């Protein structure tokens, strides 16, 4: 890791419950850094939101922890809560339908898989916790994109070319916008062969107590398993599991 980044992050450790505010001089002394170096690192942390400057004068400046840390802390807390609550119900669903189950969340302009329960089938999908993908590929990511604020969605899609599986396959944005509208109307997402060939994914939203979509419950497997009556069974059981998880997260349906 870049040494400047390491030094900057170590400055955050100087702040404690008992020491909530420090001057530039105090930071330099406690970190054993030259004052100009400490000022440069502190300025970078202020610019990125990790610190906020509470006082600036010709003599000295004072700093305290910024709201970015609270934002990240809430994000981590939410992820831990979702995983802890969802995992037993995911395992129950996996035992019932014997397909791979994921929890997917939005992480800036990508979708990240934060929990997984495998199937017992011999042929399994190559996915892992921590994997990220674009928000316009796959049922889980697209469901999250569909339920985002319009301005955020448009910013993510932007003016750049969107690539699907590789650079030889691009995404038709007009078609994608129509698909996102259908997802919002029907309340779930469905994809075939978007992340892995010959595989199908079905995703339902997970809501928090505010009624916000904070994650997607995704079922994935070989497309041959997602046909006819079995498809309807998978959809129904996945939807009910998503509703149970949302309920445990504090969501109360108005329907």
N, C-alpha and C positions, 0 to 999 in steps of 0.2 A: 504494500500500500504506500502511496505517496507520503513522504515524511511530513510534509506540511499539513496534510489531512489528519495524520495521526496526532500531531501537535495540537491542531485546532480542536479535535475531539477530546483530547485530554483536558483542555481548558474547561469543558463542561463538567468534568468531575470535581472541579474546585467549588462548585455550588452545591450546598447541602441544605438540609432542613434548617440548620442553625445559621448558615451563611447564604442568604438568599440574594445578596447584592454585593458586588465588588467593584472597586475602582480600577482604572487602568494600572495605576501604580501597584495596587495589591495583587492584581493578576500577574504582573511582571515579576514581582517578588516571589509569589507562591509557586510559580511555574519555572522560575530561574531562567527567564527569557529576557533578552534586551527589550526595552520599552517599545521601540519601533516595530520589532517582530510581534510582540504581544498585540500591539494596536492593529497590525495588518491582519492577524488571525481573528481577532475579535470583530473587526469590520466585516470579514467574510462570513462569520457566524451570524452577525446582525442582518446582513444582506439576505442570507438564506432563511432567516426566521428562527434560527435556533437560540439566538439571544436578542434582547431588546435593550436599546440604550435608554437609560432613564434620566441621565443628566450629561450635558456636554458643556464644558467651559474651557477657557484658555488654560486653566490649571490642570484639569483632569476630567475624565469621563467615568460614568458609572454604568454597570451592566447587570442584568438579571436574565433568568431563563425566559426564552420566548415561547409563543403559542404553538410554534411548529412542533415542539416536543410534546405538548398536550395532544395535538392532532395525531401524531404518530403513536402516542400512548393509547389513545382511544382506539386507533386502528388495530393495534396489537391486542388490546383487551377484547374488542369485538370478535377478532379472529379466534381467540382462545375460547370465548363463550360459545361461538357457533360450533366449533369443533367438539367441545365437551358435550354440548347438548345434542348435536346431530349424530355423533358416532354410533351410539347404541341403536338408533332408529335406522341408520344406514346399514348397519350389520344385519338388522332384522329384515330389511328390504332385500339385501343381497342374498340372504339365505332363502328368501321366498322366490325370487325371480332368477337368481344365479347369473347376474350380469354385474359388470363393474360399476361402482357407484362413486361419484365425486361430489365435492363441494367446491364451487368456483366463485371467486370474488373479483371485483374490478380493482386493479392496482394501477392508478394513473391511466395510461393509454393502452394497458394490456389486461388480460385476464390471467389470474393465477390460481392454480389448483392447490388448495390448502388441506384437503383431506381425501382419503381414498380407501375404499374397501374392494378387494379383488373378488372375482368369481372363482369357482373351482374348475372351470373349463380348462382343457389342455391348451387351447390357443387363447392367449391373453393379450390385451392391448398394452402397448408400451407407453405407460404414463407414470408419472411420479409426482409426489407432493413437492410443490415448489416450481413445477413446470409453468411457464408462461406462454401465452399465444396472443395473437392480435384479437381485438374485440369483435372482429367481423368474420371470424372463422370458427365454426362449431356451434352446437346448440347452446351450450352454457354461456360462452362469451357473447353470442348474439342476443341472448335473452337479457343479459346485463346491459348491453348497449341499447336495446329497445326501450328499457325502462329508465334510462338516464334522462336528465333534463335535456331539452331540445338543443340548447346552446352548447352544452358539453358534447352531445352526440355529433353536432355539426363540426365542432372543433377537432374531434377525433378523426372524423372522416376526411375533413380538410379538402385541399385541392390536389394533393399528391395521388399518384397511382397506387391503388391497393392491390397487393399481390396475394393470391390464394395459396396453393400448396407450394408453388415455386415461381420463378420469374417468367415462366412460360404461361402462367395462368393468372389473369387479372380479374378483379371483382367489378361487376357492373354496378355502379353506385345507385342508379335509378332502380334497378331490380332489388338491390339490397334495402333501399329505403321502403319499398313496398312490402318486402318481407318483414322488416321491423315493425311496420304498421300492423301486419297480420298477427305478429307475435303479441303485440300489446292488446289487440282485440280478443284473441283466443286464449291468452294467458299462459302459453307455453311455447317452447321452441323445438324444432325438429330439423335434423340435418342428416344427410347421407353422403359419406365419402369425402368429407371436407378436411378432417385432420388425418384420417387414416382411410385408405381405400377399402371398400367393401365393409365399412362399419357404419352404424347408425347411432345417433345420439338424440336423446329426448331430455329436455330440461324444464323444470318448474321453478318459479320464484320462491325465495325465502324472504319473509317480511319481518321487520323489527316492530317494536311496540308503537312506533310512529306511522306505521303503514308504508315504510320505505322498503324497496327491494334492495337487500344488502348482499345477497348471494344467490347462486343457482344450485339446485339439486339436480345432478345430471346422471343419467343411466346410459351406458355405452356398451356396445357389443357388435358381433357380426350381424350384418344386415339380414341374413337369412333367419335370424332369431326374432326379427322385428317385422313379422308379417301376419296377416289375417287376425284371428282371434287373439293370438299371443300379443300382438301389438296393442290391442285394446286393454288387455290385462296389465301389461307393463305400464301403459299410460295411466290407468286408473290407480294402480298401487303406488306409482311414483308421485302422482298428484296428492294422494292421501297422506303419504309420508311427508311431503313438503308442507302440507297443512299442519300436520302434527308438530313438525319442527318449528314452524312459524308460531304456533300457539305457545310452545315452550319458551320462545323468544319474547313473548308478551304481546303478540299480534292478536287483535280481535277482529274477525271478519265482520263486515257490515252487511254481507249477503244473507 
